[in-house]
Amino acid sequence: MAKKAAAGPTTAATTALVRAGLPYVAHTYTHDPRATDFGAEAARELGVDAARIFKTLMVETDAGFGIGIVSVGDLLDLKALAGALGAKRAAMADQQVAERKSGYVVGGISPIGQRTPLPTVLDESASGFETVFVSGGRRGFDLELAPADLLAATRGTLAVIRRT
């Protein structure tokens, strides 16, 4: 896997990956401003199984804020994520708070290179793939990387956090 594909823009996420020496491949596509299901749009436009596209979700817990990363086809299990973060309960963070803390806009929030680094948990389903896709920090821009490299870049942990 290349360190950086020439087609991708430079974002805080790509800068963080380059700085850490972690390999990734940049993928861009034309984002439809009318789209509201950003993950389904990415899967369709990139021609990738939706199970390999992961969304970044910010939560607020009784222990502070945190990040859960689950496949776009799955729902986040807030109780499981709270437990993985060492908290008793979790709720989705307000969108404005998520944008301010991450430094990215909703629909383009990358788990990598966030303005405020937060405890991060990647759903264990990612370990079943050689590579997964996450937002690169802009709508219409995804990064493909190995789950182990995603965990290294976010200092994250692996746990079952999807609702089945």
N, C-alpha and C positions, 0 to 999 in steps of 0.2 A: 504494500500500500504506500502511495506517495505521501510525503510530508504535507504537501499542499498542492491542490490542483489550481492551475492558473485561472480558471474560470470564476473562482470564488472571490467575494469581496473580503477586505480585511475588517474584522470585528474584534471586540474584546475576547470572544471565544477563540478565534483563530490565533490571535496574538498569544493567548494563554497556552494553547497547544504547542505552538512553535517554541515558546519560551521553555516549556517543559520537555521538549524534544519528543513529543508523542505524535505518531503518524495518524493521518486522517485524509479523507478525500472530500473535497467540497463539491456540493451539488446545488445548482441554481435552477430555478424554474420561474415562469411568469406567474406571479400571484394575482388572482382575481380579487379585486377589492370588495366584491360582493360576497366572497366566501366567508363563512363563519365556522366551518369545521376544518380548521387548518391542517389537522393530521390526515384526514381523508383526502384533502386537496394534495398534500405532499405525496401521499401514496400513489394517487392517480397520476399526478404529473411526472413523478420520478419512475413510475412503472415498477414499484416495489411493493411486496406483500405488506399490508398494514401492520402485521404482527411485528415487523422489524422497525417500524417508525414509532419512536417513543416521545411522549409529551412530558413537559416539565411543569409541575404543579406546586405552587407555594401554599403552605399551610401555616396557620398560627396555632400553637399549642400552649398548654399551661406552662411549658418550659421555654417558650420562645418560638421563633419562626423556623421553618425547615422546608426542605424540597423533597418531593416524591417524583420519581420518574417511572411511568408505566406506559405500556403499549397504547397507541391511540384507540385500539379496539376494546380496551379494558377500562373498567371504572376503578378509581382509587378507593381502597378500603381505608377510610380515615382512622378507624380504631387500630388497624394493623400498623399503619404508618406512625401513629402516635406512640405505640409500643416500641417500634423500631427506633424512634427518636428519644426514648426514655421518658415519655410523657404519658399522662392519663387520657387526654382527649385532644382532638385536633379538629379544626374547621378550616375551610378554604379561606385563604387570605383575600382581602379586598383587592380588586384589580389595580387600583391606583397604588396601593402599598406594594403589590408585587412588581409593578413597573418601576417604582422608585427604588426599591431595595435591589432589584436585579440589574437595573440600568437598561432594560430592554422593554419593548412594547409587547402587550399580550398578542399571542399568535406568532411571536418571534422570540420568546423567552428561552434562552439557552441555559442549560444547567452549568455551563462552563464559562468562566470569566465574569461571573456576576459581580456587580458593584459591592455588595455585601455578601461575602462568602457565608453560606449557611450549611448546617448539617444536612447531608444528602443521602437518600436511600434509593437505590435502583432495584426495580422488581426483578426477582430471580429468573423470570422468564427470559430476560436478556441473555443469560448465560447459555441458552440453547442456540445462539446464533454466533457465527464467526464475526460478523459486524452488525451494528445497529445504526439507526439514523436518529439524530436529535437536531433541534433547531440550531442554526449557526449564529443566531442573534438578529436575524431579520426575517420578515415574512418572505417566503420564496427562496430561502437559503438554508440548506440542511448540511450537516456534517456526518459522514460515515466513519465510524471507528469501532475498534474492538471493545466489547464490554469492559475488559480489564483496563483498557486505556481510559475509558469514560470514568471508571471508578478512581483511577489514579488522578485524573484531571480535576475531579470534584472532591477528592478525599472522601469518597462515599463508601457506603456499605451495601451489601446485597441482602435482601429479605423479600419474603412474599408480602407484597403490599397491594396487590390487585384484588378486587372483589370477584369471586367466582360464583 
